[in-house]
Amino acid sequence: MKYLIVLADGSSDHPVPELGGLTPLEAADTPTFDSLARRGVQGLVQTVPPGMKPGSDTANMAVMGYDPRLGYSGRSPLEALSLGVELGPLDLACRVNLVRLGGLGAGPPTKEEYARLVLEDYSAGEIATAEAARLIALLNRELADWLAGHRLELYAGVSYRHCLVWRDGLARVAKALGLEIDQLPETAPGRVALVEQAIQLTPAHDLTGRPVTGHLPAGPLAELLLELQLRSAAVLAPEASQADGLWAWGIGIRPALAPLAERYGLRGSAISAVDLVRGLAVAIGMEAPEVPGATGTWETDYEAKRDAAIAAFDTGSDYVYIHLEGPDECGHQGLLQEKIEAIRRIDRRIARPLIDWLEAERGRTGEGWRILVLPDHPTPLELRTHTGDPVPFVAAADPGTDGTDFARRFLSAAQAADVAAQAADVAAQAADAAAQAAGEAVTRPHFSERDAKAAGIFVPDGFRLLAALLATAT
């Protein structure tokens, strides 16, 4: 049996007035997803556990089959793994974005001057990886003595996403909070909670177009990271690059997750341009090949990612997790039409050809397949950041599988709640009427937030989805 998860990052959204109250998922033409929704199981799933920060780290961990309440250790340590950076048990890792700030003058800014700046772009215009690597190398040269003196190490990643390692930083956290090392919590989430108590950081993508005042690093150990941001601005501002600063967030500790093969008996591959997702894969023993042309934007090379997924199946993986970052980036940047187009491309250039390949393989070998399609979290255009709301999912099997039996097994294993189905609301009915008036066929259900809710199925724990998909094959 082959298993495919298509993760359309941040594709879930709120109703958009410019779309007549529809969401980008509803507005996008997605015949492949809609076909799966009509013959498979569609519903809502809570990927981010209540009380946890809504992010791609917690949400993708859940969709990959791991409960974030037990295994979450922070975002950047996962990114460090994807970069091949070894972390010790007391090391901290922190995401640092290359950003564009407004109003930087000549010379190092004071803390007061820095606090008056506006974070114009959390991604520095989605800076090219080569230019980003040049700037990180420059910072490592210019700040070499200062970094070494504080046991800090700066590593270049992809585009604007980079990694800072603080050797033995957890020991500093313990000291700052009046604890001995042996008094630290044993669980990763417990240790991360202490780290976040000592160092409070705001994600860069939450601040686009906003003043940074009130959002600078805070807490007993925050001054070191604030000084890094000030020193970096002094180095980068004269470069006339699209990035003129670093912004620190997403701090955490080394992950300790059970291998995928041990937990689920699978050999898996993750296809993604994003260090976080590739790091999650490495942490659980999945393959995470680099894909030339994969950029983590809505204009990524979809065919290269499609081909990488097929190659993974061809070389022995029975489970492929293909992650598309484009809709999320569009949500953060407020790009409505681009978000719709990203969703459309995922449907037509990823899901459709991969299903066709799986079905051709079934015809050749008799091996069945299962597919799961979903976002990790919403990234509403109006908010430009993540929310922890439930997201739509659709799970389906190959045409040779009894659909009723598939649904029964899947919903039982997912421990899904059967809630009262709700009719499509006025906006959806109006959209259908408009389509009919234009002579277009209207088919329901669509793969969308509204129709997933109307299906009356709710999975409260996203980490159960993978096990539920596996349960349909027994």
Secondary structure as GFF3:
##gff-version 3
##sequence-region A 1 474
A	DSSP	beta_strand	2	8	.	.	.	ID=ss1
A	DSSP	three_ten_helix	17	19	.	.	.	ID=ss2
A	DSSP	alpha_helix	24	27	.	.	.	ID=ss3
A	DSSP	alpha_helix	31	39	.	.	.	ID=ss4
A	DSSP	beta_strand	41	45	.	.	.	ID=ss5
A	DSSP	alpha_helix	56	63	.	.	.	ID=ss6
A	DSSP	alpha_helix	68	71	.	.	.	ID=ss7
A	DSSP	alpha_helix	76	82	.	.	.	ID=ss8
A	DSSP	beta_strand	92	102	.	.	.	ID=ss9
A	DSSP	alpha_helix	111	115	.	.	.	ID=ss10
A	DSSP	beta_strand	118	121	.	.	.	ID=ss11
A	DSSP	alpha_helix	129	142	.	.	.	ID=ss12
A	DSSP	alpha_helix	144	149	.	.	.	ID=ss13
A	DSSP	beta_strand	152	158	.	.	.	ID=ss14
A	DSSP	beta_strand	161	166	.	.	.	ID=ss15
A	DSSP	alpha_helix	169	176	.	.	.	ID=ss16
A	DSSP	three_ten_helix	181	183	.	.	.	ID=ss17
A	DSSP	alpha_helix	188	198	.	.	.	ID=ss18
A	DSSP	three_ten_helix	204	206	.	.	.	ID=ss19
A	DSSP	beta_strand	210	211	.	.	.	ID=ss20
A	DSSP	alpha_helix	222	236	.	.	.	ID=ss21
A	DSSP	three_ten_helix	237	239	.	.	.	ID=ss22
A	DSSP	beta_strand	245	253	.	.	.	ID=ss23
A	DSSP	alpha_helix	260	264	.	.	.	ID=ss24
A	DSSP	beta_strand	268	271	.	.	.	ID=ss25
A	DSSP	alpha_helix	275	283	.	.	.	ID=ss26
A	DSSP	alpha_helix	302	314	.	.	.	ID=ss27
A	DSSP	beta_strand	319	324	.	.	.	ID=ss28
A	DSSP	alpha_helix	326	333	.	.	.	ID=ss29
A	DSSP	alpha_helix	336	345	.	.	.	ID=ss30
A	DSSP	pi_helix	346	351	.	.	.	ID=ss31
A	DSSP	alpha_helix	352	365	.	.	.	ID=ss32
A	DSSP	beta_strand	369	374	.	.	.	ID=ss33
A	DSSP	beta_strand	391	397	.	.	.	ID=ss34
A	DSSP	alpha_helix	403	414	.	.	.	ID=ss35
A	DSSP	beta_strand	417	418	.	.	.	ID=ss36
A	DSSP	alpha_helix	426	437	.	.	.	ID=ss37
A	DSSP	alpha_helix	449	454	.	.	.	ID=ss38
A	DSSP	beta_strand	457	459	.	.	.	ID=ss39
A	DSSP	three_ten_helix	462	464	.	.	.	ID=ss40
A	DSSP	alpha_helix	465	471	.	.	.	ID=ss41
###
